[in-house]
């Protein structure tokens, strides 16, 4: 029997209290997702441990990382880097900007991602 890979949400932002609050809320409100909380500085080395069904939430901009794997995570949200808007990336390309991203925005993004991943 084939095991179904759950989509993974990797939360790697600072400060730690924000990281834990975001990951805890997603874990409780979207129990079908796997939620992993890591230190931002560990992100480049850990990113490819999770496969392609991944959303990274980080305050590190995607462009600033030299990832150790060849695959860029499918979805990436950069949170308020240098006081700017949050940015949603799809396959390394900017998709949307969020001036003041909220938990509801995260949940909408997650729901859309899961729908895209599960659609044939």
CORMO-V946404 format. One record per pair of residues at least 6 apart in sequence whose ideal C-beta (glycine too) atoms are under 8 Angstrom apart, sorted by the first residue. I is the first residue (numbers start at 1). J is the second residue. Records with the same first field share a line. If there is no record, write none. Layout:
# CORMO-V946404
I=J ; J
This chain:
# CORMO-V946404
5=51 ; 53
6=32 ; 33 ; 34 ; 53
7=33 ; 34 ; 53 ; 54 ; 55 ; 113 ; 114 ; 117
8=33 ; 34 ; 35 ; 36 ; 50 ; 51 ; 53 ; 54 ; 55
9=23 ; 26 ; 30 ; 33 ; 34 ; 35 ; 36 ; 54 ; 55 ; 57 ; 110
10=36 ; 38 ; 43 ; 46 ; 47 ; 50 ; 54 ; 55 ; 56 ; 57 ; 58 ; 73
11=19 ; 22 ; 23 ; 26 ; 35 ; 36 ; 37 ; 38 ; 57 ; 58
12=19 ; 37 ; 38 ; 39 ; 40 ; 42 ; 43 ; 56 ; 57 ; 58 ; 60
13=19 ; 22 ; 40 ; 57 ; 58 ; 59 ; 60 ; 79
14=40 ; 59
19=37
20=37
22=57 ; 103 ; 106
23=35 ; 36 ; 37
25=103 ; 106
26=33 ; 35 ; 106 ; 107 ; 110
27=33 ; 35
29=107
30=107 ; 110 ; 111
32=114
33=110 ; 114
36=50
38=46
40=58 ; 59 ; 60
43=56 ; 58 ; 60 ; 65
44=65 ; 66 ; 67 ; 68
45=68
47=54 ; 56 ; 65 ; 67 ; 68 ; 69 ; 73
48=67 ; 68 ; 69 ; 70 ; 71
50=73
52=71 ; 73 ; 74
53=74 ; 117
54=73 ; 74 ; 75
55=73 ; 74 ; 75 ; 76 ; 77 ; 109 ; 110 ; 113
56=73 ; 75 ; 76 ; 77
57=77 ; 79 ; 106
58=76 ; 77 ; 78 ; 79
59=78 ; 79 ; 80 ; 81
60=78 ; 81
61=78 ; 81 ; 87
62=72 ; 76 ; 78 ; 89 ; 92
72=91 ; 92
74=90 ; 91 ; 113
75=88 ; 89 ; 90 ; 109 ; 113
76=88 ; 89 ; 92
77=86 ; 87 ; 88 ; 89 ; 101 ; 106 ; 109
78=86 ; 87 ; 89
79=86 ; 101
80=86 ; 101
81=87
85=97 ; 98 ; 99
86=97 ; 98 ; 101
87=94 ; 96 ; 97 ; 98
88=94 ; 95 ; 96 ; 97 ; 98 ; 109
89=95
98=105
